[in-house]
Amino acid sequence: MNGVFYIGATGLDTQQRALDIVANNIANLNTRAFKQSHPQFAQMVAPGALPADGRDTAATDAQPALLGVKLDGAPVDFTQGQLTETGAPLDLAINGAGFIELMGPGGQTMLWRGGGLMVNADGYLAASNGMPLQAMISVPRDASSLTISADGKVTATVDGSAQPVSLGQIELSQDNDPSTLTAIGGGLYVPQSESDLVRAAPGTEGVGSLAQGFAEASNVDLSREMVTLLLMQRTYSANAQVVQAGDQLMAIDNELKR
């Protein structure tokens, strides 16, 4: 394939993938606790273009050193979104960098940034998706006035008891390397290894504290995303023009050969 077509085609594919990431950020502008991703790019080097010692070699017509760009991942930005008071007793947000651990369908650990809580069919405190908290906090059927303190203690008023009854303790977790977390949708993340998780009581420095009756907003900056979207559209158009120019040059070359 002619080099100009390859470079233009890889550029078009890369920008399309990046546009999808930015479009997903914008689509989740109002999704609770959503964390935006930022596309990263890398240059593609022709095989054999770099010597064994890593020094650059000069590009030649037969084998250009650079073959365009590719999408080199889209790391998640875990910057905290703004907390907004909702007044709903089953809304729970994290004021800090920690995560709440949920138990996945197969018993695996899922990390969650908070949102709406519920009591699932088995009577355990769970996220709105039905996954129970890893702490396995059982809520009595006659419980009312569920309270979650900033340090994670869960209490409730139970019939027949004048004082609130302790139901359990919610801990927060942090990953040693947040860049290794895999987003699986629905505000859930899977750690590369559970051994990378550091667990601590809310209020401990670093993990943050819990805020009942609050919701964390998305951390998407709409103005920034719109500017990025425009830049990517321009770049996509430029790559299309590269392909078009290559096609015109090939047409001229074919005419000369005749």
N, C-alpha and C positions, 0 to 999 in steps of 0.2 A: 504494500500500500504506500502511496506517495506520502512523504513525511508531513506535508502541510495538512493533508486530510486527516491523518492520525492525530496530530496535535489539536486540530480544530474539533474533531469528534470527541476526544477525551475531555477537552475543555467544556464542550456542550453537556456531556454526561455529568461531569463534576459539578457544574453550575446548577444543573437540574436537581441533583441530589441535595445540594446546599439550599436551594430554594425550598425544597420539601421540608427541610429542618426549620427554616425560618417561618414558613407557612404554618407549621405545627406549633411553633411558639406563639404566633399571633392567634391561632385558633383556640389556644388554652389561656388566653389573657385573663379570663374570669374563672378559671379552674382553681379551686382551693389548693394551696400549697404546691402548685405546679412549679417545677424548676426548669428553666430554659436551657437549651443546648446551644453551643457555639461551634459552627463548622470550622475545621482546621484543614489547611491545604499543604501539600508537599509536592516538590518537583519530582518528576520521573526521569531517571537517568538511563540512557541506553546501555545495554549489557556490554561490558568491556570498556565503557567510557572512562572508568576510574581505575587507576593502577592499584596494585595490591597494597601499597603504602598509603593510599587514600588521597594522594595529590591529584589535582585536576589535570586533565589532559585537554589539549585544544580540540575543539570540535572540527570535524571534517565533513565535506559534502557527502562522503560515503556513509558516515556514521555520526550523526549529530550527537553531542553530549546530552542534550536535554530533549525529552519527548513529551513535554507538556506538564500538566498538573493533575493531581488526583485528590480526592477527599481523603484526608488522613485522620478520620475520627471526628466525633462531635461530643466533646466532654460536657458533662452536666455542670451547670453553675449552681452550687448549693447555697448561694447567698440567701439569707432569710427574707421572706416577703413581709409586708406590713401586717401587723395584727389588728384585727377589727373586732370590736365587741359585738356579739350577736345576742347575748342574754339567754341563749338556749343552753340548758344545763348539760346536754349531751354533746355539745360542741367542745372540742379540745384542741388546743394549739400548743406548739413548743416555742418558747421564747429563748432561742439558742440554737446550737448546731446539732443537737442530738436527734435520735430517731426512737420511735416506739417499736418494739419487736412484736410482730404478729406471727401466728402459727399457720403456715401454708397448708394446702390440702394434703400434702404428703408428709407433713410434720416439719418441713424445712422452714428456716427462719426468713421472714420477710421484714424489711425495714419500711416504716411508715412515718410520714411527717405530721400525722394528725389529721383531724377532720371531724366527721360526725360519728358518734358512738351509738351502739345499740346493745340490747341483750339478745343473744342469738337463741335458737330453739333449744339448745342444751343448757341455757341459763347462765352462760358466761358472757362477761363484758367483751364486746367485739367491735371491730371497725364496721362501718356501714356496708362493707362488702360481705359481711358475715364471718370473716376470719377472726378467731378469738385472739385476745392479747396473749402473748407468750407467758405472762404472769398467771394466766388461768384464774381470773377473779370471778368467783361464783356469786351471782346476785340472787338473793332469796326472792321468791315470787311476791311476797308481801312487802318488799323493800320500797321505800319512797325517799324523796329528797336526797338523791345520790350526790355526794360531794367529793370532788377530787382536789386535794390541796396542791399548792405549788411544788411541794416536795414529793408528790406522787402518792400520798396516802389516800386510800379510797374508803369512804364511810357512807353509811346510809341509815335512815330511820326505819326500824322494823317494828311491826305491830307487837305490842307487849313489852317493849323496851323503852324506857324513858330517855336513855342516852343513845346517841348514834353508835352503831355497831361497826367495828372495823372489818372490812371485806378483803383488804389486801394492799399491796404496794406495787406501783408502776415504776419500773426502772427505765432509764434512757441508755441508748447505746451510741457509740461513735466508731467509725471504721478508721483504722490507722492510715489508710490511703483511700479517701473518698473517690478518687478517680477510678478505682477498680470496681465500684458499685455498678451493677447492671440494672437499668430501668426496664421494667416489664409492663409499664402502663398502669393506669389507675392509681398513680401516686405511690407505687410500690417499687422497692429496690432490693436486689439480691446481692449479698456480699460474696466476694470471691471465695472466702473461707471464713467460717465462724470464729476461727482462732484470731482473725484480724480485728474482731469486735472488742471494744472496751466498754464495759457496763458500769454504770454509776447511778446513784440516786439523784433525782432531779434536784437542782440547786447546787450541785457540785460544779466547780469552776470548769467551764468548757462545754459541758453537755447542755446547759441551760435549765430552765424550769418549765413547769406546766401551767397553762392558763385556761381554766375552765370557763366556758361561755364566750370564748374567743375563736376566731377563725383566721388562719394565715392566708393572705392573698398571694396570687402568683407573683413571681419576681420578674416577670417579663416587662421590659421597658419598651412600650409601644413605639415611641418616637425613634429610638435606636433601631428597632427591628424594621421600621418602615424605610429608614435610610439605607440599612443593609440590603433590604429587598430591592430598592431602586438600583443600588450599585451592582447587585448580582444580575439584575435584568439587563443592565448595560453591558456587563461582561459577557453574558450569554449572547447578546446581539453581536458583540465584537467577534466572538468565536464563530458565529454563523457567517460573518463577513469573511473570516479567514477561509472557511470552507468554500464560500462562493468565489473568492479570489483564486483559490487553488483550481477550481473547476474552470475558470476562465483561462488560466495559464495552460491547463491541459488542452483546452480547445484550440488555443493559439498554436501549441506544440504540434497537435495533430494536423492542423492546417499546413504548417511548415513542412511536415513530412510528406504531404501529398505533392 
